[in-house]
């Protein structure tokens, strides 16, 4: 399982947070290293001073007064003195840089025979050995509380450090969010273009690089909208101008004296040309500026099925009642109609067409299935492009090759997609419009 976030906002924030944490740890390490030497010198100086003062006090005190002196040192200063014994159980000093440095400094002042330990005969304290005289019998242990070497770390420091870290992370979040906001706006606008719509201009604000990107995107969006408008205008104009002479031509053929077979062939050719011109118009107008409205999809499919039944087609409908959805009904009707026309052309009018409506967890499937030659899986994406036909797989194909392109464009304008799937049994095509549930 991949736990790495995918959004730029979270990735950048986590990267900044990680860098801040590493910076804090680095500064703590630097502080610890620089603070170790002064603290080691301070502690070693204290140990040397206490050892020298204790030795001097023991030397100058009367022998009968030494016991009282040791008791007073223990009660007032927490300092205990023990005579060294050869049978003492001495634990080795832990290999910590701070303690090793303290031991080295103490030995420089008290002599190389000086020993330090934290455990003597099971008693835990800071023990330092010293001599009253040069004889081995003059060895003593000076015991100080462990608190003398333990570093006190005020708990409130953690609170202040946590507060500073949270404020820094909040600032990092605001900075990253400010950078990410125009990028999200650009991504949303690019998605609108991908769905065949023209988004409003993106505000050119923020850092100069992002503002420049927004300006370039606005210029691109404006250019694409102008090209799309010009293309639609040209197609609509050409299609309209062609239909008038086609109407006159059909009337002339009907009134001519040619035989019935030739007349039927000529009329069929004219109707095919008129159908192609209709596809040009459909592709040019896209959604025709239609606003979405709540629509009963089951009723829409039932009306389409009945319309084609009246024309002699065999259309089976399987549409369960579903809640109304916000769609553009005219555009969606045109898309399903194109799929039915496509099925009738390639499967034949005598073959049944199956029209179905299914509701999944988050999707709605509108499927038109036929028993025609089908489409190879490798060609499905190419056939969604305008003016593309599959000549050798679905034979007898005529038209401009715009039917599937129109359906795909309408599906994407609804935030959906067009799937071209093989039917069960390996014979036929299931053209499915997939819409998100609203």
QUINORBEL-V16645 format. One record per backbone hydrogen bond with DSSP energy under -1.0 kcal/mol. CO is the residue of the C=O (numbers start at 0). NH is the residue of the N-H. Records with the same first field share a line. If there is no record, write none. Layout:
CO->NH + NH
//
This chain:
6->10
7->11
8->12
9->13
10->14
11->15
12->16
13->17
14->18
15->19
16->20
17->21
18->22
19->23
20->24
21->25
22->26
23->27
24->28
25->29
26->30
27->31
28->32
29->33
30->34
31->35
34->38
35->39
36->40
37->41
38->42
39->43
40->44
41->45
42->46
43->47
44->48
45->49
46->50
47->51
48->52
49->53
50->54
51->55
52->56
53->57
54->58
55->59
56->60
61->64
64->68
65->69
66->70
67->71
68->72
69->73
70->74
71->75
72->76 + 78
79->142
81->140
84->87
88->120
93->95
95->99
96->100
97->101
98->102
99->103
100->104
101->105
102->106
103->107
105->109
106->110
110->113
114->128
116->126
117->124
118->90
119->122
122->119
125->143
126->116
127->141
129->139
134->137
135->138
137->131
138->83
139->129
140->81
141->127
142->79
143->125
144->147
145->148 + 149
153->156
154->158
155->159
156->160
157->161
158->162
159->163
160->164
161->165
162->166
163->167
164->168
165->169
166->170
167->171
168->172
169->173
170->174
171->175
172->176
173->177
174->178
175->179
176->180
179->183
180->184
181->185
182->186
183->187
184->188
185->189
186->190
187->191
188->192
189->193
190->194
191->196
192->195
202->204
206->210
207->211
208->212
209->213
210->214
211->215
212->216
213->217
214->218
215->219
216->220
217->221
218->222
219->223
220->224
221->225
222->226
223->227
224->228
225->229
226->230
227->231
228->232
229->233
230->234
231->235
232->236
233->237
234->238
235->239
236->240
237->241
238->242
239->243
241->245
242->246
243->247
244->248
245->249
246->250
247->251
248->252
249->253
250->254
258->262
259->263
260->264
261->265
262->266
263->267
264->268
265->269
266->270
267->271
268->272
269->273
270->274
271->275
272->276
273->277
274->278
275->279
276->280
277->281
278->282
279->283
280->284
281->285
284->287
286->289
292->326
294->324
295->299
296->300
297->301
298->302
299->303
300->304
301->305
302->306
303->307
304->308
305->309
307->312
308->311
313->352
315->354
317->356
324->294 + 326
326->292
327->331
328->332
329->333
330->334
331->335
332->336
333->337
334->338
335->339
336->340
337->341
338->342
339->343
340->344
341->345
342->346
343->347
347->350
352->315
353->368
354->317
355->366
356->319
357->364
361->436
362->359
363->434
364->357
365->432
366->355
367->430
368->353
375->378
378->382
380->383
381->384
389->393
400->387
401->405
402->406
403->407
404->408
405->409
406->410
407->411
408->412
410->415
411->414
416->433
418->431
420->429
422->425
427->422
428->369
429->420
430->367
431->418
432->365
433->416
434->363
//
